[in-house]
Amino acid sequence: MKISGRTFVVSGGASGLGRACVRDICALGGHAAILDMNEELGSALVQELGGSQAKFLPCDVTDTDSIAGAVAAAVAWASETGKPLGGVIPAAGVGFPGLVLDKQLRPVSLENVDLVLRINLRGTLDLVRQVLPHLGAVEPEGVDGERGVVVMVASAAAFEGQMGQVAYAASKGAVAAMTLPMARDLSRFGIRVVTIAPSMFESNMTAHMSDKVRVGLKKAMEFPARPGQPEEFASLVRQAIENVMLNGVVIRLDGATRMPSKL
Ligand SMILES: NC(=O)c1ccc[n+]([C@@H]2O[C@H](COP(=O)([O-])OP(=O)(O)OC[C@H]3O[C@@H](n4cnc5c(N)ncnc54)[C@H](O)[C@@H]3O)[C@@H](O)[C@H]2O)c1
């Protein structure tokens, strides 16, 4: 799938990994609809990109009507600009930690579990399912008749969740597990599904980590012994969009890091 001349829907596109994807898509001549709750960061990004290649659409991915409104606006924008939808990158996510049982013998709160699952799992699936009917209706491209790409975001926690990551690991493990059945369901439409599972990347989500945690994390890293940069994540998303042979797969992006129990 060519990025140039296409519109991509990016949730969580106002910050971190999603923002790097938005910048990359626009640099390659595509358009990006930024669906996010953070209007300040989203609008600043649209300005940075010159105002015409990206559009900020306020959206809370836990609210299905909010997604519906934002998707409808993205589809209308794609039609106005003549750049049909090319894919969706549901990158909105949160990492609220919580031990399944704490030292005071209190089990993790269901509010915590529900919120993490609502944003990371239900929010991902709901956005994808609402974009899909529009992707399924675009003109197929190239010899393979490709219509679009779904690039989901899991995490190393899908495989090696650390202490306090029960809810987060459940949400990301579920995203990883959805990848193959979704690809199978969508193959008849020429729509591919790729999931990326990053280890620690620099972003707002990880900016507040203590020095102790950062030092511990470095010890768990092989090569390179540093957190990933959002641009390195965006570069793999670009490949996932452009390389038609990537489908139904979860790709670890982690420099061989395997997370220990705690840092
Ligand atoms: N940074 C890492 O180390 C890392 C590692 C593995 C996976 N991830 C995943 O990558 C994705 C992006 O995370 P990031 O590191 O860029 O974090 P980030 O905090 O920089 O960006 C997340 C964005 O999601 C938005 N968001 C949060 N809740 C939302 C909601 N309900 N509706 C709409 N938007 C919402 C936020 O406003 C923010 O702009 C997440 O799914 C995260 O779990 C991150």
The ligand as an ORCA input file, in Angstrom:
! r2SCAN-3c Opt
* xyz 0 1
  N       6.125      3.935     25.079
  C       6.342      2.661     25.304
  O       7.356      2.276     25.894
  C       5.354      1.629     24.814
  C       5.742      0.294     24.837
  C       4.863     -0.675     24.383
  C       3.612     -0.311     23.925
  N       3.259      0.994     23.919
  C       1.922      1.332     23.425
  O       2.030      2.316     22.427
  C       0.819      3.077     22.364
  C       1.165      4.556     22.384
  O       1.743      4.868     23.636
  P       2.792      6.056     23.826
  O       3.969      5.485     24.497
  O       2.938      6.791     22.556
  O       2.013      6.923     24.930
  P       1.604      8.458     24.955
  O       1.045      8.654     26.320
  O       2.728      9.320     24.525
  O       0.449      8.571     23.864
  C      -0.812      7.953     24.058
  C      -1.866      8.834     23.428
  O      -3.124      8.157     23.583
  C      -4.088      9.149     23.913
  N      -5.209      8.520     24.634
  C      -5.192      7.962     25.870
  N      -6.426      7.551     26.191
  C      -7.229      7.855     25.150
  C      -8.607      7.692     24.885
  N      -9.436      7.139     25.781
  N      -9.093      8.122     23.702
  C      -8.286      8.704     22.779
  N      -6.970      8.906     22.975
  C      -6.461      8.483     24.156
  C      -3.350     10.157     24.786
  O      -4.023     11.411     24.811
  C      -2.003     10.219     24.078
  O      -1.983     11.230     23.088
  C      -0.019      2.595     23.573
  O      -0.963      1.654     23.129
  C       1.000      1.923     24.465
  O       0.429      0.942     25.278
  C       4.099      1.973     24.355
*
